[in-house]
Amino acid sequence: MKFSTQVKPISYLKSHAAEIVKDISENREPMLITQNGEAKLVVMDVKSYEEQEETLALLKILALGNREIEQGKFRDAEDVFAELDKTDH
């Protein structure tokens, strides 16, 4: 995600809101809004936001799994499958 092409001052956001919504919805490029020369917020389309949230959720699950492995909180796959075989019969 490159913000270099999509940096606008807050005054632009105020005066071009409808155009910004159309552009961001179509090209799915987020826009960085500045105030007094400082980055203040990112405007993005809902679909991109949802995809980003799903990605973050998956990364959290992976991090939790890795932490449990590091703490020794796991079982060998062979043991799990052997236990499942016992319950199937």
Secondary structure, DSSP 8 states (H G I E B T S, - for coil): ---TTSEEEHHHHHHSHHHHHHHHHHH---EEEEETTEEEEEE--HHHHHHHHHHHHHHHHHHHHHHHHHTT----HHHHHHHHHHHH-
